[in-house]
């Protein structure tokens, strides 16, 4: 029988809070979620990211992670890939409940509803762990107040990469704050590109064949600047392709300082 390993601790640091890991959930060999205690003074808007990490060779090793919990929640939740030789994720994937991590004190980001002008349909386009900030937005009642319909697309390579598939397929029915609204307003479109699945096209294909706008989704059968707002998070190729597509359709990119029709997360890596 192996002796339990000592708790992972972090020395006090002036720039970061030290937070305790509450739980870890491994989706597969490539993907995991974890949650940490929320510091009493920590405030963020649903969709923002924050720095997370641990002590490296004499200095903190930090990376930007989108927060996947809602802004009101007692825990701060993250979704991460596992990179075998990654300086941070090679270690972060091995943490367990009770371990300590560093977390930044200043969340930021553009994937917030404040960066969009009012609309009727909100399209959330994600690949891989780009799902994370959208989990935060989908758990926030304000998102359902601002938009009549929310369409989440999550494109992954393998079926097991569909993190939170069960919860999203059930339209967050067990969520005490948004479950009722999500039943009628949330539309979840998962797609798997390298394994058999009922939807296997990339996001571009879902647009071209009309799946992205098909019933029960109501409204125009294409992106319409008069009614639609779009958020994108994931691979740089996906973001570049769809930013170009939207701009050609007359959409303007928004920001916290100047809300507009679509937003992307430029700080996202993964």
C-alpha positions in Angstrom: 0.0 0.0 0.0 1.4 3.4 -1.1 1.8 6.1 1.5 -0.2 9.2 0.6 1.9 11.9 -1.0 2.4 15.1 0.9 0.0 18.0 0.2 1.2 20.3 -2.6 1.7 23.7 -1.1 2.7 27.1 -2.5 4.8 29.7 -0.6 3.0 33.0 0.0 3.3 35.4 -3.0 2.5 39.1 -3.1 0.9 39.0 -6.6 -1.3 35.9 -6.3 -3.8 34.3 -4.0 -3.1 30.8 -2.7 -6.2 28.7 -3.3 -7.1 25.1 -2.3 -8.2 22.5 -4.9 -11.7 21.3 -4.0 -12.1 18.6 -6.7 -10.7 17.2 -9.9 -12.6 15.5 -12.7 -10.7 13.6 -15.4 -12.8 13.4 -18.6 -10.2 11.2 -20.5 -6.4 11.0 -20.9 -6.4 14.4 -22.7 -8.8 16.6 -20.6 -9.7 17.4 -17.0 -11.6 19.9 -14.9 -10.7 21.2 -11.5 -12.2 23.7 -9.0 -10.6 25.8 -6.3 -11.9 27.7 -3.3 -13.1 31.2 -4.2 -11.2 33.9 -2.3 -13.7 36.2 -0.5 -12.6 39.3 -2.5 -12.6 37.6 -5.9 -15.1 39.0 -8.4 -15.4 38.3 -12.1 -17.9 38.5 -15.0 -19.1 35.3 -16.6 -16.8 34.5 -19.5 -13.6 36.1 -18.2 -10.2 34.3 -17.6 -7.6 34.5 -14.8 -4.1 33.4 -14.3 -3.7 30.0 -12.6 -0.5 28.0 -11.8 2.0 26.9 -9.2 5.6 27.5 -8.2 8.1 26.6 -10.9 11.9 26.9 -10.7 12.0 29.7 -8.2 9.2 31.6 -9.7 5.4 31.1 -10.3 4.5 29.3 -13.5 1.2 30.8 -14.6 -1.1 30.5 -17.6 -4.4 32.1 -18.5 -7.4 29.9 -17.9 -11.0 30.8 -18.7 -13.3 30.4 -15.7 -16.1 27.8 -16.4 -18.1 28.4 -13.2 -20.8 31.2 -13.1 -19.9 34.5 -11.5 -22.0 33.9 -8.4 -20.6 30.4 -7.6 -18.6 29.6 -4.4 -16.0 27.6 -6.4 -13.8 28.8 -9.3 -13.8 26.0 -11.9 -11.5 25.4 -14.9 -11.3 23.1 -17.9 -7.8 22.1 -19.1 -6.0 20.0 -21.6 -3.2 17.6 -20.5 0.1 18.2 -22.2 2.6 15.5 -21.3 5.6 17.7 -21.6 3.8 21.0 -20.9 5.6 23.1 -18.2 2.4 23.7 -16.3 -0.2 21.1 -17.4 2.2 18.2 -17.0 2.1 19.0 -13.2 -1.4 20.5 -13.0 -3.1 17.4 -14.2 -1.8 15.5 -11.2 -3.2 17.7 -8.5 -5.8 16.3 -6.1 -8.3 17.8 -3.6 -6.5 19.6 -0.8 -3.5 20.7 -2.9 -2.8 24.4 -3.3 -2.4 26.5 -6.4 -1.8 30.2 -7.2 -4.6 32.2 -8.8 -4.4 35.8 -10.1 -6.5 38.5 -8.5 -7.5 40.4 -11.7 -9.8 38.5 -14.1 -10.3 39.9 -17.5 -11.4 39.1 -21.1 -13.7 39.9 -23.9 -16.1 36.9 -23.9 -18.6 38.8 -21.8 -22.1 39.9 -22.7 -21.1 43.5 -21.9 -19.0 43.5 -25.1 -22.0 42.7 -27.3 -24.8 45.0 -28.4 -28.3 43.6 -27.8 -29.6 40.8 -30.0 -32.0 37.9 -30.2 -29.8 34.9 -30.8 -26.4 34.3 -29.2 -24.1 31.8 -31.0 -21.3 30.4 -28.9 -18.7 28.7 -31.2 -16.1 26.6 -29.5 -13.4 23.9 -30.2 -11.8 21.8 -27.5 -11.3 23.5 -24.1 -12.7 26.7 -25.7 -15.9 25.5 -24.2 -14.9 26.7 -20.7 -16.0 30.4 -20.8 -19.3 29.4 -22.4 -20.0 27.1 -19.5 -19.7 30.2 -17.3 -22.1 32.2 -19.5 -24.6 29.3 -19.8 -24.8 29.1 -16.0 -25.6 32.8 -15.6 -29.2 33.9 -15.6 -28.2 37.3 -17.2 -27.3 35.5 -20.4 -30.9 34.2 -20.7 -32.3 37.6 -19.9 -30.3 39.3 -22.7 -30.9 36.7 -25.5 -34.0 34.8 -26.5 -32.0 31.8 -27.8 -28.5 30.6 -27.0 -26.8 28.2 -29.5 -23.7 26.4 -28.3 -21.5 24.6 -30.8 -18.7 22.4 -29.3 -16.4 20.8 -31.9 -14.0 18.1 -30.7 -11.9 15.3 -32.2 -13.1 12.4 -30.0 -16.4 11.6 -28.4 -14.7 11.5 -24.9 -13.6 15.1 -25.5 -17.2 16.3 -25.2 -16.8 17.6 -21.6 -20.1 18.2 -19.8 -21.9 16.5 -22.7 -24.5 14.9 -20.3 -25.2 18.1 -18.5 -25.5 20.1 -21.7 -27.6 17.5 -23.5 -30.0 17.8 -20.5 -30.0 21.6 -21.0 -28.6 22.1 -17.5 -31.9 20.8 -16.0 -30.3 20.3 -12.6 -29.1 23.9 -12.3 -31.3 25.7 -9.7 -30.8 29.1 -11.3 -31.0 28.6 -15.0 -32.4 25.1 -15.5 -35.9 26.3 -16.3 -34.8 29.0 -18.8 -32.3 26.7 -20.5 -34.9 24.1 -21.3 -36.5 26.5 -23.8 -33.7 28.9 -24.7 -30.5 26.7 -24.9 -29.7 24.7 -28.1 -26.6 22.4 -27.8 -24.9 21.2 -31.0 -21.9 18.9 -30.2 -19.9 17.6 -33.2 -17.1 15.1 -33.3 -14.7 15.2 -36.3 -12.5 12.0 -35.9 -14.8 9.4 -34.5 -18.3 8.1 -35.4 -21.0 10.5 -34.0 -24.4 11.7 -35.0 -22.9 15.1 -36.0 -19.4 14.9 -37.5 -18.9 18.1 -39.6 -16.7 20.9 -38.6 -18.4 24.2 -37.6 -18.1 25.5 -41.2 -19.9 22.5 -42.4 -22.7 23.0 -39.9 -23.2 26.5 -41.2 -23.1 25.5 -44.9 -25.7 22.6 -44.4 -27.9 24.7 -42.2 -27.6 22.6 -39.1 -26.5 25.6 -37.0 -29.9 27.3 -37.8 -32.2 24.3 -38.0 -35.4 23.8 -36.0 -36.0 24.0 -33.1 -33.8 27.1 -33.5 -35.9 30.0 -34.7 -35.0 32.8 -37.0 -33.0 33.3 -40.3 -31.2 30.3 -41.8 -27.9 32.2 -41.7 -26.1 34.7 -39.6 -28.0 38.0 -39.5 -26.5 41.1 -38.0 -29.9 42.4 -37.1 -30.6 39.5 -34.7 -27.4 37.6 -34.1 -24.4 38.0 -31.8 -21.5 35.6 -31.8 -18.7 34.6 -29.4 -15.8 32.4 -30.4 -13.2 30.5 -28.3 -10.8 27.7 -29.3 -8.3 27.1 -32.1 -6.7 30.1 -33.7 -7.6 28.7 -37.2 -11.3 28.5 -36.3 -11.4 32.0 -34.8 -9.6 33.5 -37.8 -11.9 31.7 -40.3 -15.1 32.8 -38.6 -14.0 36.3 -37.8 -13.4 36.7 -41.5 -16.7 35.2 -42.4 -18.6 37.5 -40.0 -16.8 40.6 -41.1 -17.6 39.8 -44.7 -21.3 39.6 -43.6 -21.1 43.0 -42.2 -20.5 42.1 -38.5 -18.2 44.2 -36.4 -15.9 42.9 -33.6 -16.7 44.2 -30.2 -14.8 44.9 -27.0 -15.4 46.0 -23.5 -14.8 49.6 -24.5 -16.9 49.4 -27.7 -19.6 46.7 -27.7 -20.5 45.3 -31.2 -21.7 42.2 -33.0 -19.1 39.5 -32.2 -16.2 38.9 -29.8 -13.2 36.5 -29.6 -10.8 35.6 -26.9 -7.3 36.5 -28.1 -5.7 35.4 -24.9 -6.9 31.8 -25.2 -4.4 29.1 -25.8 -5.3 25.4 -26.3 
